[in-house]
Amino acid sequence: MKKESFELVNQKIKNSHYHKFDNLAPEGFILITENALEKLKDFYFWKEWIHNPEILIDYMKEELK
């Protein structure tokens, strides 16, 4: 197994609480929690999210632990 795919599998296992919801939303969409949606109402978080969309996914991974 390639090192990159091994690391990807380890990341998916580590964040399995988040990835258990994969394939529930239609392609091109993601599911977000109500808390994450509320967090976007905070102007400073929203401003960070605009420049780095991955921050919302990272926030949800931490929240769902």
N, C-alpha and C positions, 0 to 999 in steps of 0.2 A: 504494500500500500504506500502511495506517495505521501511524503511528509505533509504537503498542503491539505490533502484530503483527510489525513489523520487528525490534523489540527481542526479542520472544519467539523469533523465528527465529534471531537472533544468539546468544541464550543457549543454544538447543538445539544449534547448531553448535559453540559453545565447549565445551559439555559432552557432545559426541556420544559420547565414551567411556562415559558413564553411560547416555545415552538409547538406545544400541543395544540395551539389554535391555528397553526398553518393550514392552508387549504380550506378554511371555512369561509373566508371572504372571496369574492370573485377576483379574478386576476386583475392586477393593477390597483387593488384596494388593500388596506390593512385594517384590522380591528384594533381599536384603542379602548382603554378603560375609561370609565366616567371620570376618574381622578386625573387621568392624563388630559382629557378634554378640558377639565376645570383648570389644570395647570397652564394650558394655552391662553387662558384669559389674562394671565399675568403678563404684562407688556414685556418685561425683560426676558422671560422665558420664551415668549413668542419671537422676540427679536433674535435670540440665539438660534431658535428653531429655523427661522427663515434662512440663516446663513449656514446651518448645519442640520439638515432634516434627520440625520441619524440620531440626534440627541433625544428625540421623542421615543424611538425604539429602545435606546439605552435606558431611558427613564422607566419605560414600561417593564423592561427585564428586571430592573431593580425592585420595582413596585410589586411585581407578581411573585417575588421570592417568598 
